[in-house]
Amino acid sequence: MDDWSNCIMGRNSSPLCLCLRHDQSHVDLGRRRVHQCRWTLVVLLIGLFLGCRETPVAASSQKAGPIAPAVQEAKSSTNSPETDTRVTREKTKKNLKTLLFKPGKSSADDPLTKTIQAECGSCHAYPDPREFTRTTWRKANAYMDRVFKEFYPQYTRQLSADVVDQYYQTYAAQQRPSPTLYPADSSYHLKSIPLGPKARIVVDLKGLKTGLRLVDMLSGDIIFTDASGQIRPLATGRHPVKTQWWSKAERIEEFVFADLGIFRAADTKRGRVVLVRPGHPNHALLETAGRVTDVAIGDLDSDGFRDAVVGVFGWQETGGLYIIWGASRVEDYAVEKISKNAGYMAVKIARFRPNSPLKIVAQTAQHHEQIELYSLQKRAVTRRIIFKAPSALWGSLGMEMVDIDADGDLDILHWNGDTLDAPKLADWQGVHILKNTDQTFVSTQLASLPGIHDLAVADLDENGLPDIVAVANLPPRITETLGEAALDQTIGLESVIKLSQRTTDRFEVSSLLRDQTCFASVEIIDWNQDGRLDIALGGFGIGWSLLSHHGEVGLKSGQDNACDQGGLFILDSAVGKTRQTPKGLSPKRFQEALNRIVENDPDDARNRVNLGNTYLEKKDYRMATRLYKEALEIEPDQKAATLNLALVLDRIGRSSEASFRLKQLVQRWPRFADGHAQLATILYRARDFDAALSHIDQAIVLGTPNPDHLTNRGHILAALERLDESIVSYESALKLDPTHQRATQYLNKVRQGATHKTP
């Protein structure tokens, strides 16, 4: 019997790991948006809470620690001159809206509660519906239903997807609170560092004495750069995500890198670990693996040879934790798999005290959401769980070993900012620490930072205690998950924060950058070689455009925002520097990036859709049609490909075929809101207004609040000469988006009694 059978039957076994993919389109009758595919961008993104319980292990040493931030907010910096950055903060601050938590009603008396708790809790921690809003649960439940149907059709469950979804919709939180904002520190100034013409997603930074080694997950480049503008290629992978030093000498050109192998979330055998050394050909220490996310180097068995520990995220069947045992020749290295679990995000090799034995520390995401400690006796390995997350939606994304309190014991900093398992902004996302007291670990939250993606540690204020800089990476429109009140409000989001340790275990938190939440990596380095520590930031760039997460469509270029450029940025601590405006990335670079992803993975249907969209935007209907059809050959149920192929067919005058394809789509997926919305568009243009109204109404009921859908409904009602209802629909759209031009335009026309024309 396989793992999923054991899970369904309530038995303990090796868990399956599932990553999240979202799909969404928005098509306005007069202002159409192209449907985009969303992807987990793996080292960054993690799985939802599907899977089985862990096999019981020897007593965990984790003690319950507070989850609330144990910090003080820093006072605003007054020692530095006013800058453009600070002025912008103050102007924005006046318009910010503070939302308070409004819990949903209790489900205690609902007879379904015990059944849902038992069914969900048999495979993962039970997620309380009152924890998040309907927007979060709607997307999470739809994903879980899709995974169950597509990957495990042979199994049944007690409750239908509609029943479970309705339960979570009924008891969901009415409103989530606004994220924490910290006082501004204006002593750092943002500037962009040119890295050539390529679109880049910089997911790893390693500081050197004279510059940085950086990993570009998108192009596959691993390069060295410094303040002089030098760009030196070091290696090229498929989709590398992490580098580690091969030797203690920390030579620029001697390292190993972890390579996902493919861009998308899928089981693959293209993941690998590659050794790079000057004067030697690159050598794969591990290959034909799942998506590799991290690697650590150390002599685990004290035989004088370097060993490697490899974390493989995988997807469902290809994850695991590996030890590569060293030998006199790298060709003779031996590979041992010590865990079959998927979802490994980070691995470390460390001595918790000087002269103590080396241990392996591994962090897993997916439904595990835990930190594991491995002890070695010669080559025998034993495991102990030292942290188990309190929420199934925890979203582990990384960890770092550091003696935070200077007591001689290494502690574990860990962070959780994933938003793709279920889109959310949670106060318990942020920086946490597992304090080490004689190998007993207690987890405490140091600061809240929704979307936290990476952190770096250094003594920034030179008081002998380590400080922390953390960065956030969040998709556009993530604030919609706070509730309907957030749709027309300005909600501030921290991008880069600093945790200054004033005395042992007492941190003050300040904001270094706000509302540019698109940084995947951070490093602290003296960039200018002027004796002052600066902060290097790796930009996620076009990542969210590739993912098209939460309705982000296409690529915005020329924006005054680091999020539109990606690459490398420096928060410069030098006095008197002025803020530099990053330049946007051209759509041509976006298309080049998609071409590389598609060429590297012949089975990537979803990014073929995204590549097709770039041709659709240029009105190259022949190439767009070819790519959408290729995507459907790979994945016949690909919703985005069907939607956008229908859009092309309608544009070239084949409306009947477009309508036929969409009707098949919504028959196959009756709860797919965007399918109904697109079909309503086609039917409206064919002047079948009654059918169009039926489908736009279903889109509104099934989907998230959407001003485009309400505007479309107003158009259709006006065409049916139901003008009073049309006015109400336009007004509802404007409540969601007061700046919606088409809703405003046609509302005024209908109010004036003008003849309604097809937009």
C-alpha positions in Angstrom: 0.0 0.0 0.0 1.4 3.4 -0.9 2.0 6.5 1.3 -1.3 8.1 0.4 -3.2 4.9 1.2 -1.5 4.9 4.6 -2.5 8.5 5.1 -6.1 7.9 4.3 -6.2 4.9 6.5 -4.7 6.9 9.4 -1.4 5.0 9.5 2.0 6.6 10.0 4.3 6.6 7.0 6.6 8.8 4.9 4.6 11.8 4.0 3.9 13.1 0.5 4.7 16.7 -0.3 2.6 18.9 -2.5 3.5 22.4 -3.8 1.0 25.0 -4.6 0.1 26.4 -8.0 -2.6 29.1 -8.4 -4.5 30.0 -11.5 -6.4 33.1 -12.2 -7.6 35.4 -14.9 -9.4 38.7 -15.1 -11.1 39.7 -18.4 -13.0 42.9 -18.6 -15.4 43.3 -21.5 -13.6 46.4 -22.6 -10.3 46.1 -20.8 -9.2 42.5 -21.1 -6.6 40.9 -18.9 -4.6 37.9 -20.1 -4.8 34.8 -18.0 -1.5 34.0 -16.3 -0.2 30.8 -14.7 1.1 30.9 -11.2 3.9 28.8 -10.0 5.7 27.9 -6.8 9.2 29.2 -7.3 10.5 26.6 -5.0 13.4 27.6 -3.0 11.2 30.5 -2.2 7.9 28.8 -2.1 6.6 25.8 -0.2 3.8 23.3 0.0 0.4 23.3 1.5 -0.7 21.2 4.5 -1.4 17.9 2.7 0.4 14.8 3.9 0.6 12.3 6.7 1.6 12.5 10.3 5.3 11.9 11.2 6.4 8.6 12.6 6.8 9.2 16.4 10.3 10.1 17.4 12.2 10.1 20.6 11.0 12.8 23.0 11.2 16.2 21.5 13.1 18.8 23.5 11.1 21.7 22.2 9.3 23.7 24.9 6.4 25.9 24.2 7.6 29.4 23.8 5.8 32.7 23.2 4.7 33.4 19.6 4.3 37.1 20.1 7.2 39.4 19.3 9.5 39.9 22.3 10.9 43.2 21.1 10.7 46.9 21.5 10.1 49.3 18.6 13.0 51.5 17.9 12.8 55.2 18.0 13.0 57.0 14.7 16.5 58.0 13.7 17.2 61.7 14.2 20.9 61.7 13.7 20.8 61.6 9.9 19.8 64.3 7.5 16.3 64.2 5.9 16.4 62.3 2.6 14.0 61.6 -0.3 13.4 58.2 1.2 12.3 59.6 4.5 10.1 62.3 2.9 8.3 59.6 0.9 7.7 57.6 4.1 6.2 60.5 5.9 3.9 61.3 3.0 2.7 57.7 2.7 2.3 57.3 6.5 -0.5 59.9 6.6 -2.7 57.9 4.2 -2.2 54.5 5.9 -5.3 52.6 7.2 -5.1 50.5 10.4 -7.3 47.4 10.3 -8.3 45.6 13.5 -8.9 41.9 13.8 -12.5 40.8 13.5 -12.8 37.1 14.2 -15.4 34.9 12.6 -18.2 33.2 14.6 -17.4 30.1 16.6 -17.8 26.7 15.0 -18.0 24.9 18.4 -21.7 24.0 18.0 -21.5 22.9 14.4 -21.8 19.1 14.1 -19.3 19.1 11.2 -16.5 20.5 13.3 -15.4 17.2 14.9 -15.6 15.4 11.5 -13.5 18.1 9.8 -11.0 18.2 12.6 -10.6 14.4 12.5 -10.3 14.2 8.7 -7.9 17.1 8.3 -6.0 16.4 11.5 -5.3 12.8 10.4 -2.8 14.1 7.8 -1.7 17.5 9.1 -2.3 20.1 11.8 -5.9 21.2 11.8 -6.2 24.7 10.4 -8.7 26.8 12.4 -11.1 28.6 10.0 -11.1 31.7 12.2 -7.4 32.2 11.6 -7.8 33.7 8.1 -10.4 35.4 5.8 -12.5 33.9 3.1 -10.0 35.0 0.4 -7.3 32.8 1.9 -9.5 29.8 2.5 -11.1 30.0 -0.9 -7.7 29.7 -2.7 -6.4 27.1 -0.2 -9.4 24.9 -0.4 -9.6 25.0 -4.2 -6.0 24.0 -4.4 -6.4 21.1 -2.0 -9.4 19.9 -3.9 -7.5 20.0 -7.2 -4.6 18.1 -5.8 -6.8 15.4 -4.4 -8.8 15.0 -7.6 -5.8 15.1 -10.0 -3.3 13.0 -8.1 -5.4 10.7 -6.0 -8.6 9.9 -7.9 -8.7 6.4 -6.6 -9.5 7.5 -3.0 -12.6 8.9 -1.5 -13.2 11.0 1.6 -16.0 11.5 4.0 -16.8 15.1 3.1 -17.0 16.8 -0.3 -14.9 19.7 -1.3 -18.0 22.0 -1.4 -18.9 21.0 2.2 -15.4 21.7 3.5 -15.1 25.0 1.6 -18.5 26.2 2.8 -17.5 25.3 6.4 -14.3 27.4 6.1 -16.2 30.2 4.4 -18.8 30.3 7.2 -16.4 30.5 10.1 -13.6 32.5 8.4 -12.3 35.7 10.0 -14.2 38.8 8.9 -11.0 40.8 8.9 -7.3 40.3 9.6 -5.3 43.1 11.4 -2.9 45.3 9.5 0.7 44.1 9.6 3.0 45.7 12.1 4.9 48.8 11.0 8.1 50.0 12.7 9.6 53.4 13.2 11.7 54.5 10.2 15.5 54.5 10.2 16.6 57.0 7.5 20.3 56.4 7.8 20.4 54.0 4.8 19.9 54.9 1.2 18.8 52.6 -1.6 20.7 52.3 -4.9 20.6 50.0 -7.8 23.7 48.0 -8.9 23.8 47.3 -12.7 24.2 43.6 -13.6 23.9 43.7 -17.3 20.9 43.4 -19.6 19.4 40.1 -18.3 16.3 39.8 -16.2 17.4 38.4 -12.9 16.0 36.8 -9.8 18.7 37.0 -7.1 18.0 34.3 -4.5 21.4 34.0 -2.8 24.2 36.4 -1.8 27.5 35.6 -0.2 29.7 38.4 1.1 33.4 38.3 0.3 36.2 40.7 1.4 35.9 42.7 -1.8 32.4 42.0 -3.2 29.6 39.6 -3.6 28.9 36.2 -5.1 25.4 36.1 -6.2 23.0 33.4 -7.6 20.5 34.3 -10.3 17.9 31.6 -10.3 16.3 32.8 -13.5 19.2 32.9 -15.9 21.2 30.3 -14.1 24.2 32.6 -13.7 26.5 32.6 -10.6 28.6 35.7 -10.7 31.0 37.8 -8.7 30.5 41.6 -8.6 31.9 44.5 -6.6 31.6 48.3 -6.2 33.9 48.9 -9.2 31.3 47.5 -11.5 33.2 44.2 -12.2 30.9 41.3 -13.3 32.8 38.0 -13.4 31.0 34.8 -14.4 31.8 31.9 -12.0 29.4 29.1 -13.2 26.1 28.5 -14.9 23.4 26.1 -13.7 19.9 25.2 -14.8 18.1 27.1 -12.0 20.6 27.3 -9.1 19.4 28.6 -5.7 22.2 28.4 -3.2 26.0 28.3 -3.0 28.3 27.2 -0.1 32.0 27.4 0.5 33.9 24.3 -0.4 36.8 25.0 1.9 37.5 27.1 5.0 39.7 29.4 2.8 36.4 30.8 1.3 37.9 31.3 -2.2 35.7 33.2 -4.6 35.8 30.6 -7.3 35.7 27.4 -5.1 32.2 26.5 -4.0 29.3 24.1 -4.4 25.9 25.1 -5.6 22.4 23.6 -5.2 20.4 23.4 -8.4 16.6 23.0 -8.6 16.9 21.7 -12.1 13.5 23.1 -13.3 11.7 26.3 -12.6 8.2 24.9 -11.9 6.9 22.8 -9.0 7.0 19.2 -10.2 8.7 15.9 -9.5 11.9 15.9 -11.6 15.3 14.2 -11.8 17.1 17.3 -13.0 18.1 18.6 -9.5 21.8 18.4 -8.6 24.7 19.6 -6.5 27.7 20.8 -8.4 31.3 21.3 -7.2 33.1 24.3 -8.9 36.9 24.5 -8.5 39.5 26.5 -10.4 41.5 24.3 -12.8 39.0 21.4 -12.7 35.8 20.7 -14.7 32.6 21.2 -12.8 31.6 17.9 -11.0 28.1 16.8 -10.0 28.4 15.4 -6.4 24.7 14.5 -6.7 22.6 14.4 -9.8 19.2 13.0 -11.1 17.7 14.2 -7.9 14.5 16.2 -7.1 14.6 19.9 -6.8 17.7 20.6 -4.6 17.3 23.7 -2.3 20.3 23.7 0.0 23.7 22.1 0.7 26.1 22.3 3.7 29.8 21.2 3.9 31.7 19.7 6.8 33.8 16.7 7.8 31.0 14.7 9.5 33.0 11.5 10.2 36.3 13.1 11.0 38.2 11.2 8.3 39.8 14.3 6.8 37.5 14.5 3.8 34.8 17.0 3.2 31.3 15.6 3.3 28.1 17.3 2.1 24.5 17.3 3.5 21.9 18.0 0.8 18.3 19.2 1.3 16.0 18.2 -1.6 12.6 19.9 -1.6 11.3 17.7 -4.4 7.6 17.8 -4.8 5.6 14.7 -4.0 8.0 11.7 -4.6 11.4 13.2 -5.2 12.4 15.0 -1.9 14.8 13.8 0.8 17.8 14.5 2.9 21.2 13.1 1.7 24.7 12.8 3.0 27.5 12.7 0.5 30.4 11.0 2.2 33.8 12.3 1.1 36.8 10.4 -0.2 40.3 11.1 -1.6 38.8 11.7 -5.0 35.5 13.4 -5.6 34.7 10.7 -8.2 34.6 8.2 -5.3 32.1 10.1 -3.1 29.3 7.9 -1.8 25.7 9.1 -1.5 23.4 8.0 1.4 19.7 9.0 1.7 18.8 9.5 5.4 15.3 10.8 5.0 12.6 10.2 2.3 10.5 13.2 3.3 10.0 16.0 0.8 9.9 19.7 1.6 13.5 20.3 2.9 14.2 24.0 2.8 17.5 24.5 4.6 20.3 22.4 6.0 23.3 23.2 8.3 26.3 21.4 9.7 27.4 22.9 13.0 29.0 22.4 16.4 26.6 23.8 19.1 29.6 24.3 21.4 33.3 24.4 20.7 34.9 20.9 20.4 31.4 19.3 20.5 30.5 16.7 17.8 29.2 18.0 14.5 25.4 17.8 14.1 23.1 18.2 11.1 20.2 20.6 11.4 17.5 20.4 8.8 14.3 22.5 8.2 11.3 21.1 6.4 8.3 22.9 5.0 5.2 21.5 3.3 2.9 19.8 5.9 5.9 19.0 8.2 6.9 22.5 9.2 9.6 21.4 11.6 13.3 21.6 12.4 15.2 18.3 12.8 18.5 17.7 14.7 20.6 14.7 13.4 23.4 13.2 15.6 26.1 11.0 14.2 27.9 8.1 15.8 30.5 7.2 13.2 28.2 7.0 10.2 25.0 6.0 12.1 22.4 8.8 12.2 19.7 9.4 14.7 17.0 12.1 14.4 15.3 14.4 16.9 12.6 17.0 16.2 13.5 20.2 18.1 10.7 22.4 16.7 7.2 21.7 15.4 5.3 24.7 14.0 2.0 25.6 15.7 0.2 26.2 12.4 -0.3 24.1 9.3 0.2 27.3 7.3 3.5 28.2 9.0 5.5 28.6 5.8 9.1 27.8 6.7 11.6 29.5 4.4 15.1 29.3 6.0 17.3 29.2 9.1 20.7 30.3 10.3 23.1 29.2 13.1 24.3 32.0 15.3 25.3 32.6 19.0 22.7 35.3 19.4 23.2 35.9 23.1 27.0 35.4 23.2 26.8 32.6 25.7 29.0 30.2 23.8 26.2 28.0 22.5 24.9 28.2 18.9 21.2 29.2 18.6 19.0 28.7 15.6 17.4 31.7 13.8 14.5 30.5 11.6 11.9 32.4 9.6 8.5 31.7 8.0 7.2 34.0 5.2 5.7 31.7 2.6 2.5 33.1 1.0 1.9 30.4 -1.7 0.6 27.6 0.5 -2.3 29.9 1.1 -2.1 33.7 0.4 -2.0 35.4 3.8 -0.5 38.2 6.0 0.0 36.8 9.4 1.5 38.4 12.5 3.3 35.2 13.4 5.3 35.3 10.1 8.7 36.7 10.9 12.0 36.2 12.7 12.1 33.4 15.3 14.8 32.0 17.5 15.4 28.5 18.9 17.4 29.3 22.0 19.8 26.5 22.9 20.2 25.7 26.6 22.1 22.4 27.0 20.5 21.0 23.9 17.0 22.0 25.0 15.4 24.4 22.6 12.7 27.0 23.1 11.3 29.0 20.2 10.5 32.6 20.6 9.4 35.2 18.0 11.7 38.2 17.7 9.8 40.3 15.2 6.8 40.1 12.9 7.5 40.5 9.2 4.9 39.0 6.8 6.5 37.5 3.7 10.0 37.3 5.3 12.3 35.6 2.8 15.8 35.9 4.2 17.9 37.5 6.9 21.5 38.3 7.6 23.4 38.8 10.9 26.2 41.2 11.8 27.1 43.6 14.6 25.9 46.8 12.9 26.1 49.1 15.9 29.4 47.7 17.1 28.3 46.9 20.6 29.6 43.3 20.6 26.1 41.8 20.0 24.8 40.5 16.7 22.0 42.4 15.0 19.6 41.1 12.3 18.4 42.5 9.0 15.4 40.7 7.4 13.8 41.2 4.0 10.2 40.5 2.7 9.0 39.1 -0.6 5.3 39.5 -1.1 3.1 39.3 -4.2 1.0 42.2 -5.5 -2.5 42.5 -4.0 -1.6 40.4 -1.0 -3.4 42.9 1.3 -6.7 41.7 -0.2 -6.4 38.7 2.1 -7.0 41.0 5.1 -10.6 41.5 4.1 -12.9 43.6 2.0 -12.0 46.8 4.0 -8.4 46.5 2.7 -9.5 46.7 -1.0 -9.8 50.5 -1.1 -7.3 51.4 1.6 -3.5 52.0 1.7 -2.0 49.2 3.9 1.7 49.6 4.7 4.0 46.7 4.4 7.6 46.5 5.7 10.2 45.5 3.1 13.5 45.6 5.1 13.7 45.7 8.9 16.6 45.9 11.3 16.6 44.2 14.7 19.2 46.0 16.8 20.3 44.0 19.9 20.8 46.7 22.5 21.5 44.3 25.4 21.4 40.5 25.5 18.1 39.3 24.2 16.6 42.8 23.9 16.0 43.9 20.4 14.7 47.2 19.0 13.1 46.9 15.5 13.2 49.7 12.9 12.1 50.0 9.3 14.8 50.5 6.6 12.5 50.2 3.6 8.7 50.0 3.1 6.3 49.0 0.4 8.8 47.4 -1.9 8.3 43.9 -0.7 10.2 41.9 -3.4 13.6 40.9 -2.0 14.6 37.3 -2.0 18.0 37.5 -0.3 20.1 39.8 1.9 23.8 40.1 3.0 25.7 42.5 5.2 28.9 43.7 3.6 31.2 46.7 3.5 30.3 47.4 -0.2 32.2 50.6 -0.6 35.2 49.5 1.4 34.8 52.6 3.6 34.7 50.9 7.0 30.9 51.1 7.2 28.7 48.0 6.8 26.1 48.2 4.1 23.2 45.9 3.2 23.0 44.1 -0.1 19.5 43.1 -1.3 18.7 40.5 -4.0 15.7 41.5 -6.0 12.9 39.1 -6.9 12.3 41.2 -10.0 9.9 39.8 -12.5 9.3 36.7 -10.3 5.7 37.8 -9.4 5.0 38.6 -13.0 6.2 35.1 -14.0 4.0 33.7 -11.2 1.1 36.1 -11.9 0.2 35.8 -8.3 -3.0 37.4 -6.9 -4.0 38.9 -10.2 -0.7 40.5 -11.1 -0.8 40.4 -14.9 1.9 41.2 -17.5 4.9 43.2 -16.7 5.0 46.8 -15.5 8.0 48.6 -16.8 9.6 51.9 -16.0 8.3 52.0 -12.4 10.0 53.8 -9.6 10.2 50.6 -7.6 12.9 48.0 -7.1 10.2 45.3 -7.6 10.0 46.1 -11.3 13.7 45.7 -11.9 15.1 42.9 -9.8 18.9 42.3 -9.6 21.1 43.7 -7.0 20.5 46.7 -4.6 22.5 48.3 -1.9 21.2 50.0 1.2 24.2 52.3 1.6 25.1 53.5 5.1 27.4 56.3 3.8 26.4 59.8 5.0 25.3 62.2 2.3 24.3 59.7 -0.4 21.1 60.3 -2.3 18.5 57.8 -3.2 18.8 56.4 -6.7 15.6 55.5 -8.7 15.7 52.0 -10.1 14.6 51.6 -13.7 12.0 49.2 -14.8 12.7 46.1 -16.9 11.6 45.9 -20.5 9.0 43.3 -21.7 11.7 42.0 -24.0 13.7 40.8 -21.0 10.6 39.2 -19.6 10.0 37.2 -22.8 13.7 36.1 -22.9 13.4 34.8 -19.3 10.3 32.8 -20.2 12.0 31.4 -23.3 14.8 30.1 -21.1 12.5 28.5 -18.7 10.5 26.8 -21.4 13.6 25.6 -23.3 15.0 24.1 -20.0 11.8 22.2 -19.2 9.9 20.6 -22.2 7.1 19.6 -19.9 6.4 23.1 -18.5 2.9 23.8 -19.8 2.2 26.7 -17.6 5.1 28.9 -18.6 4.3 28.1 -22.2 1.0 29.8 -21.4 2.9 32.8 -20.0 5.2 32.9 -23.0 2.1 32.7 -25.2 0.7 35.7 -23.4 3.7 37.8 -24.4 2.9 37.1 -28.0 -0.8 37.8 -27.4 0.1 41.2 -26.0 2.0 41.9 -29.2 -0.9 40.7 -31.3 1.1 37.8 -32.7 -1.9 35.5 -32.6 -0.1 32.7 -34.6 2.7 32.2 -32.0 0.3 32.7 -29.1 -2.1 30.0 -30.5 0.8 27.6 -31.1 2.1 28.0 -27.5 -1.4 27.6 -26.0 -2.0 24.4 -28.0 1.5 23.1 -27.0 0.5 23.7 -23.4 -2.8 21.8 -23.8 -1.0 18.9 -25.4 1.3 18.6 -22.3 -1.6 19.3 -19.8 -5.0 18.9 -21.4 -6.8 20.4 -18.3 -4.6 23.5 -18.3 -7.2 26.2 -17.5 -5.1 29.2 -18.5 -4.3 27.7 -21.9 -7.9 27.1 -22.6 -9.0 30.6 -21.5 -6.4 32.4 -23.5 -6.8 30.3 -26.5 -10.5 31.2 -26.4 -9.5 34.8 -26.2 -7.3 34.5 -29.3 -10.0 32.6 -31.2 -12.5 35.3 -30.4 -10.2 38.1 -31.5 -9.6 36.4 -34.9 -13.3 36.0 -35.5 -13.8 32.3 -34.4 -16.2 33.2 -31.6 -18.2 30.0 -31.9 -15.1 27.8 -31.3 -14.1 30.1 -28.4 -17.5 29.7 -26.8 -17.5 25.9 -27.3 -14.1 25.6 -25.6 -15.1 27.7 -22.6 -18.4 25.9 -22.2 -16.4 22.6 -22.0 -14.1 24.2 -19.5 -16.8 25.3 -17.1 -18.6 22.0 -17.5 -15.4 20.3 -16.4 -14.7 22.8 -13.7 -18.1 24.3 -12.7 -16.6 26.3 -9.7 -14.0 28.0 -11.8 -15.0 31.6 -11.5 -12.6 33.0 -14.2 -13.9 30.5 -16.8 -17.4 31.8 -16.2 -16.2 35.4 -16.5 -14.4 34.7 -19.8 -17.4 32.9 -21.2 -19.6 35.8 -20.2 -17.3 38.1 -22.2 -17.6 35.9 -25.4 -21.4 35.6 -25.0 -21.8 39.3 -24.5 -19.9 40.0 -27.7 -22.2 37.5 -29.5 -25.1 39.5 -28.0 -26.4 36.5 -26.0 -27.0 38.7 -23.1 -29.1 36.4 -20.9 -26.5 33.6 -21.0 -23.8 36.2 -20.4 -25.6 37.4 -17.3 -25.9 33.9 -16.0 -22.2 33.2 -16.3 -21.0 36.6 -14.9 -23.3 36.0 -11.9 -21.6 32.7 -11.3 -18.2 34.3 -11.6 -19.2 36.9 -8.9 -20.6 34.2 -6.6 -17.6 31.9 -6.9 -14.7 34.3 -7.1 -13.1 36.9 -4.9 -14.6 40.5 -4.9 -13.6 41.8 -8.3 -14.6 45.3 -9.7 -14.0 44.1 -13.3 -16.7 41.4 -12.9 -19.1 43.9 -11.4 -18.4 46.3 -14.2 -19.0 43.6 -16.7 -22.3 42.8 -15.1 -23.3 46.4 -15.3 -22.6 46.3 -19.1 -24.7 43.2 -19.6 -27.6 44.6 -17.5 -27.5 47.9 -19.5 -27.6 45.9 -22.7 -30.7 44.2 -21.4 -32.1 47.6 -20.6 -32.3 46.8 -16.8 -30.7 50.2 -16.1 -31.5 50.4 -12.3 -29.7 47.1 -11.7 -26.9 48.2 -14.0 -26.4 51.3 -11.9 -26.2 49.2 -8.7 -23.6 46.9 -10.3 -21.4 49.9 -11.4 -21.7 51.4 -7.9 -20.7 48.1 -6.3 -17.6 48.0 -8.6 -16.6 51.6 -7.5 -17.0 50.7 -3.8 -14.2 48.1 -4.4 -12.1 50.4 -6.7 -13.1 54.1 -6.6 -10.7 54.7 -9.5 -12.2 52.2 -11.9 -12.5 54.2 -15.1 -14.9 52.1 -17.1 -17.3 51.7 -14.2 -17.2 55.5 -13.7 -17.6 56.1 -17.5 -20.6 53.8 -18.0 -22.3 54.6 -14.7 -22.4 58.2 -15.8 -23.8 57.2 -19.3 -26.5 55.0 -17.8 -27.5 57.7 -15.3 -27.8 60.2 -18.1 -30.0 57.8 -20.0 -27.5 57.5 -22.9 -27.8 54.7 -25.3 -25.5 51.9 -24.1 -23.0 50.9 -26.7 -21.0 47.8 -26.6 -17.6 48.7 -24.9 
